[in-house]
Amino acid sequence: MVKQNMILILLVVLIAILPLIIVKGAEFGGADGQAEELINEINPNYKPWVNPFWEPPSGEIESLLFALQAAIGSGFIFYFIGYHKGMKKGQESEKCL
């Protein structure tokens, strides 16, 4: 089990680092920026329906907030998965007694 986990961790690290090594100097932008460029290319007169009520001061802050949102969401989801798995295991051990 430990060997399998170590292999999986190594694969995750490789998947995260390999693109940075292979494509040096590339700009890894988000899909939002690409979509905005494509919309402006198709229809230069396009006006958005709504505007953000707050714009982060920099791209780094925006990335931080996105990562924080992802961490909170995954923590919330996996807490409940673990909780329900623990409850199920607890009920099964009570049946054995």
Residue pairs with C-beta under 8 A, 6 or more apart in sequence:
19 28
39 46
40 46
56 62
56 65
